[in-house]
Amino acid sequence: MLTHLSDLIVAANLGIMLFFTVAVAPTIFVVLPQEWASAYVRSFFPKYYLFLGLSTAAAAALAGALPVQAGLGAVALVFFLSRFWLTPQVNNARDNHQDRRFKQLHAASVALNLAQLVAFVWILARSLGAA
């Protein structure tokens, strides 16, 4: 029963990430003025990473198989790394007009997010295969 709850949390987190990537992110900078969009993103991402990190850690604690627990634990750690280290670095680079560094850090952030999405899909596929 608890492993099913873990799967539901993972599926919800995957949905949140996909919705933000496909619907919200592309719209923010098109609809809002640059200043507002930047303020929104700066406010949103710390909450996004913290929520996903905490919920993924909970899913890891509820998961039954050790490889799934380890995978979810790693994904949660990356969310916390993104929240507490990477996001402030991205913001600092933007504030100091370090365009090259900003682009590198932003690309790293996107790559990490993509890797986390792939990990969630792998975990759900593994759970469906075991069911």
N, C-alpha and C positions, 0 to 999 in steps of 0.2 A: 504493500500500500504506500509506504513512504517513498519507494523508488518511483512510483507513478507520480507522486507529488513533485519529486525532483524533475521528472520529465516534463511536467506541466510548467514548472518554473523556467526550465531551459527553453521550451517552446514559446512561452510568453516573452522571454528576453530576446529570442531570435526575432519574434514579431516586432518588438519595440525597435530593435536595431534596423531591421529592414524598412519599417515605416519611416523612421527618421532619415535613412539613407535615400530612399526612393521618393518620398513625398515632401518631407519638411525641409531638409537641407537645400535641395535645388530651388525651393520656393523662397526661402528667407531673403537671399540677396537679390532676387528679382522683384519682390513685392515691397520690401522695406528699403528706406534710404540707407546708404552705407553705414552711417553712424548708428542708426537704430539696429540694423542687422548685426553689427559688431557687438553692440551692447547685449543684444539678445543671446548671441552665441556664447559670449563670455559668462553670462549668467546660467545658461542652459547646461553647458558641458560638465562643470563640476558636479551638478546634481545627477546628470545622466550617468557619469562614471561611478559615482558613489552608489546610486540605486542599483545599477547593474552589478557592481562589485559585491554589494551586500546580498543581493538576491542570488547571485551565482554561488557565493560562499554557502548560503543556506542550501542550495541545490546539491552542492558537493557533500555537505553533511548528511543529506538524506539519501544520496545515491547508494546503490547496493554494491556495485562492482568496483574494485580497487582502481582499475584503469580509468573508469568514469570519474571517480572521486579525484584522482590525480589530475585528470584533464580539466575538470571544472575548477579545481584549486588553482591550477596554472592560469586559467582564463580570469578567475577572480583577481589574482595577483596582478595581472596585466591591467585590469580595470583600475585597481588601486594605484599602480604605477602611473597610469594615465591621469588619474585624478590629482594625485599629490606631487608628481614631479613633472610629467610631460606638459600638461596644460599650463602650469605657471611658466615653463620655459618657452612655450609657443607665444604666450601673451607678452612675455618679456622681450622676445625677439621682435614682435610686432611693435611694441611701444618704443623700442630703441631703433626702429627703422632698419633692422638687420634683415633685409629682404631674403637674401640667400639662406640664412639660418632659419628664418621663418618657414620658407618653402621646404627645407629639409626636415624640420621638425613636424610640419604639417603632413608631409608625405609619410613620415614614420608613424604618425598617429593614424592615418588612413590605412596603412599597411597592417598595423596592429589590430585595428577594428575589423579588417577583412579576415585576418587570421582567426580572430575570435568567432566571427560568423561561421567560418569553415569548421572550427572546432565544435560549435553548437550543432551544426548539421551532422557532423560525424557522430556525436554523442546520441543525437536523436535516432539516426539510422541504426546505430548499434543497439539501442534500446528496442526499436521496432523489430530488428532481426532476432533479438533474444525473446521477444514476446510470443 
